[in-house]
Amino acid sequence: MEIRTYLEHKPLLFDGAMGTYYSAKYPEEAGKCEAANLTHPDRITAIHNAYLEAGARAVKTNTFGANTQALGCPFAQVEQIIRAGWKLACEAAAPHRAFVFADIGPIPDAEGEYEQIVDVFLSLGAQNFLFETFSDDADLYAIAAYIKAKRPDAFLMTSFAVTPDGFTRKGLPARDVLARVTASPIIDAAGFNCVSGPNHLLALARANASLFGEHTLLSVMPNAGYPTILGGRTYFENRPVYFASRMVEIAAAGAKILGGCCGTTPEHIRLTAEALNADELPHAAAPAAQPAAPRQAVNRLAEKIQAGKRIIAVELDPPADSNLDKFVAGAKALKEAGADAVTIADCPIARARADSSMLAAKLRRELDIDPIPHMTCRDRNINATKALLLGLSAEGVHNVLVVTGDPIPSAERDEVKGVFSFNSAVLASYIRGLGEQGVTAPFRVYGALNVNAANFDAELRKAQRKEDCGVAGFLTQPVFTTRAFENLARARETLHGDLLGGVIPIVSHRNALFMSNEISGIEVSQGVIDRYEGLNREEAEELAVSLSVQIARKMIPYTSGWYFITPFQRVSLIARILEQLRDPDEAL
């Protein structure tokens, strides 16, 4: 029977996990289970048969990680593994008249490898394709169109790994991804697999069921539950009866395609098959969860910009110890000098300092100033990032600056590594999604713009992508050169968001040389460097004030405000600059 005809009459039940089940049965086996297509084909056949005998009516080829990046081998060897995996699945499925799906997992920076893999499967006669455990939909439409062009009757499924709160591992709201996928006429089924257990995917299925219909079918394949680590090995607590009961509810919620992911066994599938084949479903579908309405919040910085007034943000480095007196006193002095906001770096140059988000909450509470904490993608996974955002929202902090973050410098590169779950653009999209779903109050997200970049065309393109992801404005790197001013003007013509022009006072000749030669993203002209040579501290500070005011006024036509960076905690120097900027008649 053709698969679309089958699905008109009843749900299609897939097999469960191959990878975790193989590891549980053969714990002594190292490496990827895909290699077993060649080294231990009897084991793979036995697992296919166990799932089919349990009641599965569709099996996935043992090729999820069959690509050059996952296996670390040439494509010629990958092709052998794919061909063997296809043969084993088809031989096992034939007596059961079950469907075989070519299983393809995500490949970072694929560069044409999806097409190579698909061509192998098509040459073997594959009609059904499953792209599973994806974190975004960026690559799916091109490869789906590629398959449909070569085999118009192909059945294409896409499945996304989604956290219990409804975001992919790249921080994208699952509903947004599914809305795009279900609108595509070349995707036949879509849904969720991996990461989350059946109860959470049941809630997500109910919340997103309205996106699906006759054109695109809902697919749900949860993990058995959540893993624990014992003796250095990962285990899933197996409760097949509970799993099966939730799968019936998922079917009642509208899922036409079901199955299991990590931790599931033939027993999970057997009990699910029995429950689905019962005369009456034991559970009725619960009403779909209604998404929370977006929350409202007063954002004084946004209101000031919208009123046509300039804002002044000043960066103040967080302390390297727990004594916050000087930091808070500095922030208070900046507010009194006219600063609208204090920006707080997040462990700059990858060195631990007091947490920017906690300091932001303290300043908001104690000084009633608007902080803009920097939030890096380094060293925080999606859970830690969300926890900070929830705290900031609760404390009334509604502005953040997102940056990817400096890498951790280390001679022992394999000993200390940073955690990068996503880049700044994806983080901005994630923050926007939390606000749109009512999880947090809406944040005004700022990004960084390097007007000193050697390839400013590329920098502008990157900034435009950030705007597409929800960035509302940019804080620029310090501007010293004619080229930087030209780039600032180009940015104003090209970008839609607010621009806060970067200004950092140079306090000595040595400081000018250091910034020009050792600080990434800062370019100081030789003319400026030469002006500091031979000056004492007082003379250098006078020049710093004069140059900073001159630069700040020159960038007024291209910006919505200024972003001052405090050198060496010299708050009084910034205060002098702000005082002169308030006086338009002050001589330069």
N, C-alpha and C positions, 0 to 999 in steps of 0.2 A: 504494500500500500504506500502511496506517496505521502510524504510526511504532513503536508498541509491537509490532506483528507483525514489522516489519523487524528490530527489536532482538532478537527471539527467535531469529533465524537467524544474524545476523552483527553485528560491531561497526559502528557508524555513524561514518563519517569526515567531519569538518567541514572547512571551508576553513581558511586560515591568517590571518595578520594583514592587516587592511585599512589601518589607520593608518600603520604603519611602511612597508608596501609602497607605499602611495600616496606617502608622503614621499620614498621612494627613487626612484620613477619620475618624480616631479614636484617636484624640490627647490626650484624657484622659487616654488611655490605656498605662500603664507602662510595661517595660520589653520587651523581645524579641517577635517578631511576630510569631515565630515558635510555641510558647506555645499556640497560638490561635487555632492550629489544634485540641487541646483538649478542650480549654475553650470557644472558639467562632467559631466552625466549619462553621456556616452559613456565617460569614463574609469572611472567606477564600474562600468558594465556590462562593460567590457573586463576589469577585475580579477575580477569575479564569474565571467566566462566562463573566465578563465585557471585559476582554482581548480577549477571544475567539469570542465573538460577534463583537468585533472591527476588527477581521480578522486574529488574531494569529492562526497559525497552529501547534504550539508547545507550551507547557506550562512546567514550572519548578515546581517541588514539593516545597512546602513551608518548605524547610529543609536546606537552606544554612548554618544556624548556629546551626543545630541540632547535637551537640556534647557535651561531658561532660564539656569541657573547656568553651565554649561560654555560655552554659546554667547553669553551676554550679550545676549539678545534677548527680545522678548515671546513668549508661548506661541503666539500665532497664527503666527509665523514658524517656531517649532519644529514645529508641526503640519504645515506645508507640507513641511519637510525629512523628517519621518517618512513622510508619504504618498508623497513621491517615492522615498524609500529602499525602502519596501515594494514599490512598483511595479517598480523596477529589479531587485530581487532576484527577485521572482516571474517576471518576463519571462525572466531569465537561467536560472532553475531549471527552468522548464517543459519545455524540450526534453530535459533530462536526468532528468526525473521526480525531482528532488531536493527535499528538505524545506527549507522556509524558516523561520527562527527570528527572531522579533522580538527584537532585541538591545537590552538596557537596562543601562546602567552605573549605578554608585552616585551618589546625589544627596545631598550633605550638607544636613540640615535641609529635607527634601523638601516638607513641609507640603502634602500632597495632590497633588504633581506626578506621582508614580508612577501614581496613579489616572487622571490626565488623559492621560498617555502611553498607558497600557493601553487606555483607552477609544478612543483613535484607532486603535490596532492592531486591537482587536476589531471596530470598525466596518468595517475593511478585510478582515475574515475571518480574522485571525490565529488559529491554533490552538496553535502552538508558541512558547514564550517562554524566553529565556535572560537571567537576571540574573547578569552576570559581573563579575569583578574586585572583589568585595565584601570588606571587611575585617571585617565582623561579620554576624550573622544577625538583628539587631534588627528591621529593617524588612521582612524577607522573608515572614514568616508572614501578616501582615495583607494584603499585596498578593497573595500566593498565594491566600488565601481569597477575596479580591475577584474574582480571575480565575475561580476554580473556581465561584463562585456565579453568574457570568454565562455561563461556558462550562465545564460539568462535564467535557467530554472533552479539555480543554486539557492539553498536556504541558508541565510546568514543570521547568526546569533552573536550578540555582543553582551558581555557581562562585566560589571564594575565592582571592584573591591571597595566597600563603603564601611566607614566606622559606624558604631551604634547611633551616633548623633546625626548621621546623614551627610557626611562629607567623604569624598575620596581621599586617598592618602596624599594627594597633591593639594588638598584644601579646597577642592571644587564642590559646591553644593550638588548633591546627587540629583535633586529635582531639576536643576538647570541642565545637567548633562543629559538626563533622560528626556527632557523636553526637546532637546536638539535631535537626539537619536530617533525618537518616535516620530519626529516630523520628516525624517528621511525616508523616501519611498523605496530605498534599496536595502534597508535593514528589516528583517522579518521578525526578530525577537530580541528583547533586551531585558536586562535586569541586574540582579546582584549575585555575587558569590564571594566566598572567603571573608576573612577578617572578623565578621560578626556571626553570632549564633542565631538559632532559629527564632527566638523570641524577638530580638531586635529587627531581624529582617521581616518578620511578620508585621511589625509596626511600620516599617518603611514600605512594605508592599501595600498596606492599607492606605498610607498617606499619598502614594503615587499611583494608585490604581486608575485614577481618572485619566492619566496620560495615555493609557493603552486601550486598544480596541481591536477590531478585526484586522487592521493593517499590520500593527506591531503587537506581538504577544509578550506577556510578562513572564520572565524566567527568574526563579529564585533557587539558589543552591547554597544553603548556609553551611558554616562549619558545624561540627558536632556540638561545640560549646566553646569554651575558652581554655587556652593551654596553661599547663603548669610545668615547671622544670624540676625534675627529680634526678639527682645523680648526674647532672649535666646533660640530660636528655629531655626533650619536649614531649609531653603527654597530653592527650585530651581525655577528660573524664567522659566515659561512654555511658550515655543514658538513652539507648535507642528507643525505648517506649515513649519517653518525653519528646524526643526528636520527631517521631512519627506523628504524635498528636498535634504538634505545632505545624508540621507539613500539611496536614489536612486543613488546618485553619488558613494556611497560606494559599492552598488551592481554593478554598471558599472565598478568599479575598480577591481572587481573580487571576492567580498564576496558572498558566496553561502548561508550563514546563517546570519540572521540579527535579531535584537531585541533591547530592551532598558534596561538600568540599572537605577541607582539612579535618581529620579526625573521624570521619564517617567510615563505616565498615559495611560489609554485606548485610549484617544484622539490622543496621539502620534502614537500609533499602528494603529488606524483606518486610519489616514491620510497617514501613510507609506504604509499600505496595498493597499489603493486606488492608490497611485502613482506607486507602483510596478506592479499593475494589469493593468495599462494603456497599450494601444496598443504599444506605443513607449516610450522608456525611454527618459525623457526630457533633460537628460544630458549625454554627452559622457565622457568616461574615459579620464582624463588628463594623459599626459605621466608621468611615474613613476619618482619621484624625485631621482636625482643621489646623492649618498652620497658624502660629501666633501672628497677630497683626504687628507690623513694624512699630517700634516704640519711638517716642518723640523725646528730644533733648535739646536744651538751649546750648548753642555753641557760639560763644562770644566772639571767637576769632572769625568764624564764618560770617556772623552778622556784621562785624566791622568792615570786612572786605566787601560784602554785598552793599554796604552803605557808601562805598566809594572812599573809604578811609584806609590809610596805610597801616599795616601792623608791623610791630617790631618784635622779633624773636631773638633771644640771646642764648647761645649754648654755654652751659656751665658744666665742667667735667665732674662726675661723681667722685667721691673720695675713695681712696684705696683701703681705708679702714672704716670702723663703725662709728667714728666721731663725726657727726653731721653738723656740728655747730657752725663751722666756717661755711659750709655749703648753704645752709639755710640762711645765714646772715647775708651771704652773697646774693642769694635769690631775692631776699627782701630789699636789699639795696638796689638791685636791678629794677624791681617793680617800682620803687620810689623814683628811680631815674626815668621812668616812662616805658619800660619794657611791657609788652602785652603778654609775652609768653617766654618761658624758660625751656629750652630744649636740653635733654639729658642723654648723653651717649650711652650705648649699651656695651660695656666692656670694650672700650676702644683699643685698637691694635691687639685684640684678642688677649687682653690682660684683665684679670678679675678685678672688678670694682663694685661698689654698692649698686644694687639692682636699680635700673632706671625706672622701672614701673613702680616699685615701692617708694622711691624718692618722689616720683610724680604724684602719687596719692598723698604723700606727706605735705608737699607744697600746696596742693589743691585744698587740703583741709586746713592747714595752719596759716597760709598766706593769701588764700583766695586768688591765686594767680593761675593762669592757664598753662599747665606744663605740656610739652610735646616730648614724651619719652621715645627714644629710638628703640626699635624692636628688630633685632637681627634674626635671620633664619638659622644662624649658627648655634649649635648646642641645645636646641629645643625641638622636640618632636611636636606633632600637632596637638597632643593632649596638653603639654606644658604651655604651648602658645595660647590655646583656648582658655586655660586656667587664668593666665595673666590678663587676657582681654576681659574675662568675666569680672575679675577684680577691679580693673581700671574702670569699666562701665559702672560698677557699683559705687566707686569712689567719685564719680562725676568727671572723670578724665575722658574727653571725647576727641582728642587729637593724638595721632601717633605718626611717627616717621618710620617707614619700613625700609630696611636695607638688607642685602644678603649677608654682610658681615665679613670682617677680615678673617683669613684662615689662621689657624693656630700654628705659629712657627715652632718647629721642632727639628732637631737633628735626627731624632729617632722617629722617622715618619710612620713606622708601623706601631709605635708605642702610644702616641697620643693623636687622636683624630677628632675632628669636629663633626657634629651631627648637622646635616643639611637635609631636612625633609622637603623643602621647597625653596624657590627663589623669591625675590621681593615682589615680583609681579603676581605670582600665585598667592603669596601671603596677603597681598592687597585684596585679591578676589575673595579669599577666605574671610577676611575681616568684613568686607561688604556683605557677604552672604550671611554672616551672623546677625548683622543689623537688619537685613531684609527679612530674616526669619523671626525677628523679635527676640532672639536669644540675648542680644546686648542692645544697648542704645546705639544709634548709628555713630560710627566714628568718621571723622574727617581724616583721610589717609594722605600723608605726604610721602613723596619719594625724593631721591637724591638725583641731581643733574650735574654732570661734570662739564662745565663750559670750557674747560681746558683740555678736553679730550683731543688726541691727535686726529681721530676719525670722528668728527662731530656729527656727520651724517648718520653713522651707526648709533651714536648716542641719542640722537633725536628719534630714530626708529624705535629704540628701546624705550624711550620715554612715552612714545605714542602707545606702545603695547601696555605700558603701565597704566596709562589713562583708560584704555579699554578695560582694564581689570579693576578700575575703581579709584585710582590715585587722583586726588582733587587738586594737588598743587605740588610744587617742587622747591626744595631748598638747594641752591646752587653751591658749587665749590667757590672759594674766594676768587674774585675778579681783580686782576692786576694789569693785564696786557690788553693791547688793542684787539688782538684776535679773540680774547675772552669776551670783550664787549660786543664784538661783531656776532659771536655765537649767542650771546644773551639776546641780542636783537632778533636773531633768527629763531630762537626758541619762542620769543613772544609772538612772532608771526605764525609759527607752526603749531604750538601747543594751545590747548583750551584752558588748562588749569592755571591756578595762581602761581606766580613766580616770586620767591623771596630771594633777593640777590645776596650772595655770600660776601661778607666783609670780615677779614681778620687783620687786626692791627699788627704790624711788624714792630718789634720792640728793640731790635738791635741789628747790627751788621751780621753777627753770628746767626741770629735767628732767621734773617733773610736768606742766608746761604743754606741753612738747614732745611727750611721749608722748600726752597727751590730744588734741592738735590735729594731729599730723603722722604718727603711727604707725597705720597701718591695722590694725583689729582690737583696739585697746586703748582702753578707756574708763576714765578716772579721775574719780571723783566730785569735785565742787567742794569738798566737805568735806575730802577728803584733800589736795587742792591747797592749800587755805587753811592746813592744819596745817604746811606747810613754809615758809610765808612768813616771812622774817626770820631763819631759822636759819643758823648757820654750818656748815661741813663736818662737824665732829664731832657737833654736835647733830642735823643731818640724818641722819647715819649711824645714830645711836642710834634715831631715829624709824623709819628704814628697817628696822632689825632688829626692833623691836617690832611694827610693822605686818605685816611679812612672817611672823613667827611666829604672830601672831594669825590672819592669813588662812589660813595653812597648817593650823593646828589646826581652824579652822572648817570646812574642806573635807574633813576626815577621813571623815565618814560617807558621802561621795559618791564617794570616789576610792580607787584602789589604790596611790597613791603621789603624789609631787610632781615637778613639772618646774620647776626654778629656772633663771632666765635671769640670767646674770652681767652686771651693768652695768659698762661701761667697764673690763672685765678685773679688777674688784675681787674677786678670789678670796677674799681675807681676809674680806670682808663676807659672802659666802655661807658661809664656814666658821663665822663667828659665829652665823649663823642656824641652821645644822645643829647646832651645839653646844647651843643653847637648846632645839631640838626634841627632842634626846635626853634633856633634863631635864624631865619632866612637871610638876615643882613650880616651875620657873622662873617668877618673877613677870613679868607682862606690863606 
